Amino acid sequence: MKISPEEVAKVARLARLDLSLEKISQYAGQLDGILAYMDKLGELDTSAVEPMYTPVDQVSVMRDDVSRKEFSREDILKNAPETDGSFFIVPRIV
């Protein structure tokens, strides 16, 4: 697929970019190279390749989510500005 400088200028205008003629020509060449590479990749037969979401093996570094009681209710509530002995008391929001 060939991309023309006019198409680059149109996209730049839509994006409200003020590009010089040199930049428009430069970007047209770069985008044309990218699209040519994508066309080349599209020619490959990938019917026997299993789809994947990433080429990198992902190892979970997260710990198992296990609930545990590390603090007593009294320890947690002692820093609250106002409690009823069991729960936080907060201002009513309407």
N, CA, C and O atoms as a printed pandas DataFrame, in Angstrom:
     atom_number atom_name residue_name chain_id  residue_number  x_coord  y_coord  z_coord
0              1         N          MET        A               1    0.860   -1.181    0.000
1              2        CA          MET        A               1    0.000    0.000    0.000
2              3         C          MET        A               1    0.896    1.230    0.000
3              4         O          MET        A               1    1.806    1.347    0.820
4              5         N          LYS        A               2    0.641    2.104   -0.886
5              6        CA          LYS        A               2    1.423    3.314   -1.018
6              7         C          LYS        A               2    0.643    4.453   -0.381
7              8         O          LYS        A               2   -0.543    4.631   -0.661
8              9         N          ILE        A               3    1.301    5.223    0.473
9             10        CA          ILE        A               3    0.660    6.386    1.074
10            11         C          ILE        A               3    1.299    7.635    0.482
11            12         O          ILE        A               3    2.523    7.750    0.420
12            13         N          SER        A               4    0.476    8.544    0.059
13            14        CA          SER        A               4    0.968    9.738   -0.626
14            15         C          SER        A               4    1.160   10.886    0.361
15            16         O          SER        A               4    0.569   10.896    1.440
16            17         N          PRO        A               5    1.992   11.851   -0.025
17            18        CA          PRO        A               5    2.141   13.038    0.824
18            19         C          PRO        A               5    0.821   13.777    1.021
19            20         O          PRO        A               5    0.612   14.407    2.058
20            21         N          GLU        A               6   -0.075   13.705    0.026
21            22        CA          GLU        A               6   -1.376   14.364    0.166
22            23         C          GLU        A               6   -2.198   13.716    1.287
23            24         O          GLU        A               6   -2.890   14.403    2.039
24            25         N          GLU        A               7   -2.113   12.385    1.385
25            26        CA          GLU        A               7   -2.831   11.689    2.466
26            27         C          GLU        A               7   -2.236   12.041    3.828
27            28         O          GLU        A               7   -2.968   12.206    4.804
28            29         N          VAL        A               8   -0.920   12.154    3.892
29            30        CA          VAL        A               8   -0.278   12.557    5.149
30            31         C          VAL        A               8   -0.703   13.968    5.514
31            32         O          VAL        A               8   -1.003   14.249    6.675
32            33         N          ALA        A               9   -0.732   14.861    4.525
33            34        CA          ALA        A               9   -1.156   16.243    4.787
34            35         C          ALA        A               9   -2.605   16.284    5.257
35            36         O          ALA        A               9   -2.946   17.079    6.133
36            37         N          LYS        A              10   -3.463   15.434    4.686
37            38        CA          LYS        A              10   -4.873   15.402    5.101
38            39         C          LYS        A              10   -5.007   14.932    6.546
39            40         O          LYS        A              10   -5.757   15.513    7.330
40            41         N          VAL        A              11   -4.269   13.868    6.894
41            42        CA          VAL        A              11   -4.319   13.363    8.271
42            43         C          VAL        A              11   -3.748   14.411    9.232
43            44         O          VAL        A              11   -4.283   14.611   10.322
44            45         N          ALA        A              12   -2.672   15.072    8.830
45            46        CA          ALA        A              12   -2.086   16.115    9.677
46            47         C          ALA        A              12   -3.081   17.253    9.878
47            48         O          ALA        A              12   -3.198   17.788   10.981
48            49         N          ARG        A              13   -3.791   17.623    8.830
49            50        CA          ARG        A              13   -4.790   18.692    8.943
50            51         C          ARG        A              13   -5.912   18.270    9.887
51            52         O          ARG        A              13   -6.364   19.067   10.709
52            53         N          LEU        A              14   -6.371   16.998    9.774
53            54        CA          LEU        A              14   -7.424   16.507   10.668
54            55         C          LEU        A              14   -6.958   16.490   12.125
55            56         O          LEU        A              14   -7.749   16.717   13.041
56            57         N          ALA        A              15   -5.657   16.218   12.329
57            58        CA          ALA        A              15   -5.101   16.192   13.682
58            59         C          ALA        A              15   -4.658   17.582   14.132
59            60         O          ALA        A              15   -4.118   17.758   15.224
60            61         N          ARG        A              16   -4.900   18.558   13.268
61            62        CA          ARG        A              16   -4.533   19.956   13.550
62            63         C          ARG        A              16   -3.040   20.108   13.818
63            64         O          ARG        A              16   -2.619   20.812   14.736
64            65         N          LEU        A              17   -2.256   19.427   12.987
65            66        CA          LEU        A              17   -0.806   19.526   13.048
66            67         C          LEU        A              17   -0.338   20.407   11.904
67            68         O          LEU        A              17   -0.808   20.267   10.775
68            69         N          ASP        A              18    0.574   21.301   12.188
69            70        CA          ASP        A              18    1.140   22.170   11.170
70            71         C          ASP        A              18    2.493   21.596   10.779
71            72         O          ASP        A              18    3.492   21.822   11.462
72            73         N          LEU        A              19    2.521   20.848    9.671
73            74        CA          LEU        A              19    3.751   20.190    9.231
74            75         C          LEU        A              19    4.311   20.894    8.010
75            76         O          LEU        A              19    3.570   21.342    7.135
76            77         N          SER        A              20    5.620   20.984    7.966
77            78        CA          SER        A              20    6.277   21.547    6.787
78            79         C          SER        A              20    6.234   20.525    5.657
79            80         O          SER        A              20    5.957   19.349    5.895
80            81         N          LEU        A              21    6.506   20.963    4.431
81            82        CA          LEU        A              21    6.512   20.053    3.287
82            83         C          LEU        A              21    7.579   18.980    3.442
83            84         O          LEU        A              21    7.381   17.841    3.019
84            85         N          GLU        A              22    8.706   19.334    4.045
85            86        CA          GLU        A              22    9.771   18.350    4.267
86            87         C          GLU        A              22    9.299   17.252    5.221
87            88         O          GLU        A              22    9.543   16.068    4.989
88            89         N          LYS        A              23    8.628   17.656    6.288
89            90        CA          LYS        A              23    8.124   16.680    7.267
90            91         C          LYS        A              23    7.042   15.802    6.653
91            92         O          LYS        A              23    6.987   14.602    6.922
92            93         N          ILE        A              24    6.186   16.391    5.833
93            94        CA          ILE        A              24    5.135   15.613    5.188
94            95         C          ILE        A              24    5.750   14.544    4.298
95            96         O          ILE        A              24    5.305   13.396    4.301
96            97         N          SER        A              25    6.771   14.918    3.540
97            98        CA          SER        A              25    7.452   13.941    2.684
98            99         C          SER        A              25    8.158   12.878    3.517
99           100         O          SER        A              25    8.123   11.694    3.182
100          101         N          GLN        A              26    8.793   13.303    4.597
101          102        CA          GLN        A              26    9.492   12.355    5.478
102          103         C          GLN        A              26    8.512   11.360    6.082
103          104         O          GLN        A              26    8.768   10.156    6.070
104          105         N          TYR        A              27    7.398   11.845    6.607
105          106        CA          TYR        A              27    6.414   10.967    7.234
106          107         C          TYR        A              27    5.748   10.056    6.201
107          108         O          TYR        A              27    5.428    8.907    6.504
108          109         N          ALA        A              28    5.537   10.565    4.981
109          110        CA          ALA        A              28    4.944    9.728    3.937
110          111         C          ALA        A              28    5.853    8.544    3.644
111          112         O          ALA        A              28    5.378    7.419    3.486
112          113         N          GLY        A              29    7.162    8.789    3.572
113          114        CA          GLY        A              29    8.109    7.700    3.341
114          115         C          GLY        A              29    8.133    6.708    4.486
115          116         O          GLY        A              29    8.161    5.497    4.268
116          117         N          GLN        A              30    8.121    7.221    5.709
117          118        CA          GLN        A              30    8.152    6.336    6.875
118          119         C          GLN        A              30    6.877    5.505    6.973
119          120         O          GLN        A              30    6.943    4.301    7.220
120          121         N          LEU        A              31    5.729    6.128    6.783
121          122        CA          LEU        A              31    4.462    5.392    6.847
122          123         C          LEU        A              31    4.356    4.377    5.716
123          124         O          LEU        A              31    3.811    3.289    5.903
124          125         N          ASP        A              32    4.875    4.730    4.548
125          126        CA          ASP        A              32    4.866    3.793    3.435
126          127         C          ASP        A              32    5.718    2.567    3.763
127          128         O          ASP        A              32    5.335    1.443    3.441
128          129         N          GLY        A              33    6.869    2.778    4.401
129          130        CA          GLY        A              33    7.713    1.657    4.816
130          131         C          GLY        A              33    7.024    0.763    5.831
131          132         O          GLY        A              33    7.122   -0.462    5.752
132          133         N          ILE        A              34    6.329    1.366    6.778
133          134        CA          ILE        A              34    5.603    0.594    7.799
134          135         C          ILE        A              34    4.495   -0.234    7.149
135          136         O          ILE        A              34    4.344   -1.418    7.450
136          137         N          LEU        A              35    3.724    0.386    6.261
137          138        CA          LEU        A              35    2.627   -0.323    5.605
138          139         C          LEU        A              35    3.144   -1.421    4.679
139          140         O          LEU        A              35    2.510   -2.469    4.554
140          141         N          ALA        A              36    4.281   -1.195    4.033
141          142        CA          ALA        A              36    4.870   -2.238    3.183
142          143         C          ALA        A              36    5.290   -3.431    4.030
143          144         O          ALA        A              36    5.115   -4.576    3.611
144          145         N          TYR        A              37    5.840   -3.181    5.211
145          146        CA          TYR        A              37    6.226   -4.264    6.113
146          147         C          TYR        A              37    4.994   -5.033    6.588
147          148         O          TYR        A              37    5.030   -6.260    6.670
148          149         N          MET        A              38    3.919   -4.335    6.897
149          150        CA          MET        A              38    2.680   -4.992    7.312
150          151         C          MET        A              38    2.125   -5.850    6.178
151          152         O          MET        A              38    1.624   -6.946    6.426
152          153         N          ASP        A              39    2.209   -5.362    4.926
153          154        CA          ASP        A              39    1.766   -6.167    3.785
154          155         C          ASP        A              39    2.606   -7.430    3.665
155          156         O          ASP        A              39    2.076   -8.505    3.382
156          157         N          LYS        A              40    3.916   -7.309    3.879
157          158        CA          LYS        A              40    4.807   -8.463    3.802
158          159         C          LYS        A              40    4.443   -9.481    4.890
159          160         O          LYS        A              40    4.423  -10.685    4.634
160          161         N          LEU        A              41    4.157   -8.993    6.105
161          162        CA          LEU        A              41    3.735   -9.896    7.177
162          163         C          LEU        A              41    2.407  -10.569    6.841
163          164         O          LEU        A              41    2.188  -11.725    7.205
164          165         N          GLY        A              42    1.528   -9.858    6.153
165          166        CA          GLY        A              42    0.239  -10.421    5.775
166          167         C          GLY        A              42    0.346  -11.556    4.772
167          168         O          GLY        A              42   -0.593  -12.339    4.625
168          169         N          GLU        A              43    1.480  -11.661    4.074
169          170        CA          GLU        A              43    1.682  -12.737    3.101
170          171         C          GLU        A              43    2.034  -14.069    3.761
171          172         O          GLU        A              43    1.955  -15.116    3.117
172          173         N          LEU        A              44    2.415  -14.043    5.023
173          174        CA          LEU        A              44    2.831  -15.258    5.711
174          175         C          LEU        A              44    1.638  -16.174    5.975
175          176         O          LEU        A              44    0.533  -15.712    6.258
176          177         N          ASP        A              45    1.884  -17.483    5.878
177          178        CA          ASP        A              45    0.852  -18.468    6.192
178          179         C          ASP        A              45    0.902  -18.752    7.693
179          180         O          ASP        A              45    1.842  -19.382    8.176
180          181         N          THR        A              46   -0.089  -18.296    8.412
181          182        CA          THR        A              46   -0.124  -18.479    9.865
182          183         C          THR        A              46   -1.237  -19.439   10.284
183          184         O          THR        A              46   -1.639  -19.447   11.448
184          185         N          SER        A              47   -1.735  -20.242    9.352
185          186        CA          SER        A              47   -2.852  -21.136    9.669
186          187         C          SER        A              47   -2.471  -22.199   10.690
187          188         O          SER        A              47   -3.336  -22.684   11.420
188          189         N          ALA        A              48   -1.178  -22.577   10.758
189          190        CA          ALA        A              48   -0.756  -23.617   11.700
190          191         C          ALA        A              48   -0.184  -23.037   12.990
191          192         O          ALA        A              48    0.314  -23.777   13.839
192          193         N          VAL        A              49   -0.253  -21.737   13.136
193          194        CA          VAL        A              49    0.304  -21.087   14.320
194          195         C          VAL        A              49   -0.814  -20.852   15.331
195          196         O          VAL        A              49   -1.862  -20.297   15.003
196          197         N          GLU        A              50   -0.571  -21.282   16.553
197          198        CA          GLU        A              50   -1.571  -21.095   17.602
198          199         C          GLU        A              50   -1.603  -19.624   18.023
199          200         O          GLU        A              50   -0.552  -19.037   18.280
200          201         N          PRO        A              51   -2.783  -19.026   18.094
201          202        CA          PRO        A              51   -2.866  -17.620   18.498
202          203         C          PRO        A              51   -2.362  -17.428   19.933
203          204         O          PRO        A              51   -2.539  -18.293   20.791
204          205         N          MET        A              52   -1.738  -16.287   20.168
205          206        CA          MET        A              52   -1.283  -15.950   21.518
206          207         C          MET        A              52   -1.508  -14.468   21.765
207          208         O          MET        A              52   -1.575  -13.671   20.830
208          209         N          TYR        A              53   -1.621  -14.119   23.016
209          210        CA          TYR        A              53   -1.854  -12.719   23.340
210          211         C          TYR        A              53   -0.557  -11.965   23.572
211          212         O          TYR        A              53   -0.556  -10.734   23.564
212          213         N          THR        A              54    0.544  -12.668   23.778
213          214        CA          THR        A              54    1.846  -12.028   23.934
214          215         C          THR        A              54    2.938  -13.029   23.577
215          216         O          THR        A              54    2.792  -14.221   23.844
216          217         N          PRO        A              55    4.022  -12.564   22.982
217          218        CA          PRO        A              55    5.104  -13.487   22.651
218          219         C          PRO        A              55    5.997  -13.815   23.841
219          220         O          PRO        A              55    6.895  -14.649   23.727
220          221         N          VAL        A              56    5.769  -13.181   24.959
221          222        CA          VAL        A              56    6.592  -13.362   26.150
222          223         C          VAL        A              56    5.844  -14.241   27.146
223          224         O          VAL        A              56    4.662  -14.018   27.405
224          225         N          ASP        A              57    6.521  -15.232   27.701
225          226        CA          ASP        A              57    5.891  -16.050   28.738
226          227         C          ASP        A              57    5.623  -15.186   29.968
227          228         O          ASP        A              57    6.506  -14.487   30.465
228          229         N          GLN        A              58    4.402  -15.253   30.436
229          230        CA          GLN        A              58    4.015  -14.461   31.591
230          231         C          GLN        A              58    4.009  -15.347   32.830
231          232         O          GLN        A              58    3.366  -16.397   32.851
232          233         N          VAL        A              59    4.719  -14.921   33.844
233          234        CA          VAL        A              59    4.725  -15.624   35.113
234          235         C          VAL        A              59    4.089  -14.702   36.136
235          236         O          VAL        A              59    4.491  -13.547   36.274
236          237         N          SER        A              60    3.119  -15.199   36.835
237          238        CA          SER        A              60    2.441  -14.376   37.826
238          239         C          SER        A              60    3.336  -14.194   39.047
239          240         O          SER        A              60    3.780  -15.160   39.669
240          241         N          VAL        A              61    3.584  -12.949   39.366
241          242        CA          VAL        A              61    4.387  -12.650   40.545
242          243         C          VAL        A              61    3.498  -12.282   41.727
243          244         O          VAL        A              61    3.982  -11.911   42.796
244          245         N          MET        A              62    2.204  -12.390   41.516
245          246        CA          MET        A              62    1.266  -12.055   42.589
246          247         C          MET        A              62    1.118  -13.241   43.539
247          248         O          MET        A              62    1.161  -14.401   43.131
248          249         N          ARG        A              63    0.947  -12.920   44.780
249          250        CA          ARG        A              63    0.731  -13.974   45.770
250          251         C          ARG        A              63   -0.725  -14.408   45.707
251          252         O          ARG        A              63   -1.570  -13.693   45.168
252          253         N          ASP        A              64   -1.007  -15.550   46.245
253          254        CA          ASP        A              64   -2.389  -16.004   46.336
254          255         C          ASP        A              64   -3.160  -15.060   47.242
255          256         O          ASP        A              64   -2.643  -14.589   48.255
256          257         N          ASP        A              65   -4.391  -14.793   46.869
257          258        CA          ASP        A              65   -5.244  -13.907   47.648
258          259         C          ASP        A              65   -5.889  -14.712   48.763
259          260         O          ASP        A              65   -6.917  -15.360   48.565
260          261         N          VAL        A              66   -5.279  -14.664   49.925
261          262        CA          VAL        A              66   -5.767  -15.412   51.080
262          263         C          VAL        A              66   -6.140  -14.404   52.161
263          264         O          VAL        A              66   -5.335  -13.550   52.531
264          265         N          SER        A              67   -7.359  -14.512   52.658
265          266        CA          SER        A              67   -7.763  -13.591   53.713
266          267         C          SER        A              67   -7.167  -14.055   55.043
267          268         O          SER        A              67   -7.117  -15.247   55.348
268          269         N          ARG        A              68   -6.730  -13.093   55.802
269          270        CA          ARG        A              68   -6.209  -13.404   57.133
270          271         C          ARG        A              68   -6.471  -12.209   58.043
271          272         O          ARG        A              68   -6.516  -11.067   57.586
272          273         N          LYS        A              69   -6.636  -12.473   59.283
273          274        CA          LYS        A              69   -6.932  -11.431   60.254
274          275         C          LYS        A              69   -5.636  -11.065   60.957
275          276         O          LYS        A              69   -5.164  -11.789   61.834
276          277         N          GLU        A              70   -5.067   -9.930   60.561
277          278        CA          GLU        A              70   -3.789   -9.505   61.134
278          279         C          GLU        A              70   -3.960   -8.491   62.251
279          280         O          GLU        A              70   -3.080   -8.340   63.098
280          281         N          PHE        A              71   -5.103   -7.787   62.253
281          282        CA          PHE        A              71   -5.329   -6.751   63.253
282          283         C          PHE        A              71   -6.686   -6.974   63.903
283          284         O          PHE        A              71   -7.620   -7.464   63.268
284          285         N          SER        A              72   -6.782   -6.619   65.143
285          286        CA          SER        A              72   -8.073   -6.723   65.822
286          287         C          SER        A              72   -8.922   -5.506   65.473
287          288         O          SER        A              72   -8.406   -4.476   65.038
288          289         N          ARG        A              73  -10.214   -5.639   65.666
289          290        CA          ARG        A              73  -11.122   -4.526   65.400
290          291         C          ARG        A              73  -10.754   -3.308   66.233
291          292         O          ARG        A              73  -10.838   -2.175   65.758
292          293         N          GLU        A              74  -10.350   -3.538   67.464
293          294        CA          GLU        A              74   -9.974   -2.425   68.353
294          295         C          GLU        A              74   -8.751   -1.690   67.815
295          296         O          GLU        A              74   -8.702   -0.461   67.848
296          297         N          ASP        A              75   -7.758   -2.441   67.316
297          298        CA          ASP        A              75   -6.566   -1.805   66.751
298          299         C          ASP        A              75   -6.911   -0.939   65.547
299          300         O          ASP        A              75   -6.353    0.146   65.384
300          301         N          ILE        A              76   -7.814   -1.401   64.713
301          302        CA          ILE        A              76   -8.188   -0.650   63.518
302          303         C          ILE        A              76   -9.005    0.577   63.891
303          304         O          ILE        A              76   -8.796    1.651   63.328
304          305         N          LEU        A              77   -9.930    0.433   64.829
305          306        CA          LEU        A              77  -10.827    1.540   65.177
306          307         C          LEU        A              77  -10.173    2.592   66.072
307          308         O          LEU        A              77  -10.701    3.698   66.185
308          309         N          LYS        A              78   -9.051    2.288   66.706
309          310        CA          LYS        A              78   -8.476    3.265   67.633
310          311         C          LYS        A              78   -7.934    4.511   66.935
311          312         O          LYS        A              78   -7.733    5.532   67.592
312          313         N          ASN        A              79   -7.691    4.458   65.620
313          314        CA          ASN        A              79   -7.226    5.634   64.889
314          315         C          ASN        A              79   -8.359    6.403   64.217
315          316         O          ASN        A              79   -8.123    7.452   63.618
316          317         N          ALA        A              80   -9.578    5.896   64.309
317          318        CA          ALA        A              80  -10.713    6.551   63.675
318          319         C          ALA        A              80  -11.130    7.770   64.485
319          320         O          ALA        A              80  -11.078    7.739   65.714
320          321         N          PRO        A              81  -11.545    8.846   63.815
321          322        CA          PRO        A              81  -11.997   10.027   64.554
322          323         C          PRO        A              81  -13.259    9.776   65.365
323          324         O          PRO        A              81  -13.444   10.366   66.429
324          325         N          GLU        A              82  -14.153    8.878   64.852
325          326        CA          GLU        A              82  -15.390    8.602   65.583
326          327         C          GLU        A              82  -15.845    7.182   65.267
327          328         O          GLU        A              82  -15.884    6.776   64.106
328          329         N          THR        A              83  -16.189    6.432   66.310
329          330        CA          THR        A              83  -16.686    5.067   66.136
330          331         C          THR        A              83  -17.832    4.830   67.089
331          332         O          THR        A              83  -18.082    5.636   67.986
332          333         N          ASP        A              84  -18.537    3.711   66.894
333          334        CA          ASP        A              84  -19.561    3.305   67.847
334          335         C          ASP        A              84  -19.100    2.060   68.604
335          336         O          ASP        A              84  -19.898    1.392   69.261
336          337         N          GLY        A              85  -17.805    1.758   68.505
337          338        CA          GLY        A              85  -17.252    0.587   69.157
338          339         C          GLY        A              85  -17.094   -0.589   68.218
339          340         O          GLY        A              85  -16.278   -1.477   68.464
340          341         N          SER        A              86  -17.869   -0.603   67.138
341          342        CA          SER        A              86  -17.782   -1.689   66.164
342          343         C          SER        A              86  -17.522   -1.195   64.751
343          344         O          SER        A              86  -16.912   -1.900   63.947
344          345         N          PHE        A              87  -17.985    0.024   64.440
345          346        CA          PHE        A              87  -17.904    0.539   63.079
346          347         C          PHE        A              87  -17.393    1.976   63.071
347          348         O          PHE        A              87  -17.439    2.666   64.090
348          349         N          PHE        A              88  -16.900    2.423   61.903
349          350        CA          PHE        A              88  -16.552    3.825   61.713
350          351         C          PHE        A              88  -17.831    4.623   61.614
351          352         O          PHE        A              88  -18.813    4.152   61.041
352          353         N          ILE        A              89  -17.834    5.807   62.154
353          354        CA          ILE        A              89  -18.951    6.733   61.979
354          355         C          ILE        A              89  -18.440    7.847   61.050
355          356         O          ILE        A              89  -17.438    8.506   61.330
356          357         N          VAL        A              90  -19.160    8.030   59.943
357          358        CA          VAL        A              90  -18.753    9.017   58.941
358          359         C          VAL        A              90  -19.882    9.993   58.735
359          360         O          VAL        A              90  -21.034    9.680   59.033
360          361         N          PRO        A              91  -19.569   11.193   58.219
361          362        CA          PRO        A              91  -20.646   12.161   57.976
362          363         C          PRO        A              91  -21.609   11.668   56.904
363          364         O          PRO        A              91  -21.206   11.010   55.944
364          365         N          ARG        A              92  -22.852   11.986   57.077
365          366        CA          ARG        A              92  -23.868   11.585   56.113
366          367         C          ARG        A              92  -23.715   12.425   54.849
367          368         O          ARG        A              92  -23.557   13.644   54.917
368          369         N          ILE        A              93  -23.764   11.767   53.708
369          370        CA          ILE        A              93  -23.659   12.452   52.428
370          371         C          ILE        A              93  -24.948   12.238   51.683
371          372         O          ILE        A              93  -25.364   11.104   51.445
372          373         N          VAL        A              94  -25.583   13.339   51.313
373          374        CA          VAL        A              94  -26.881   13.255   50.633
374          375         C          VAL        A              94  -26.734   13.750   49.230
375          376         O          VAL        A              94  -27.706   13.767   48.475
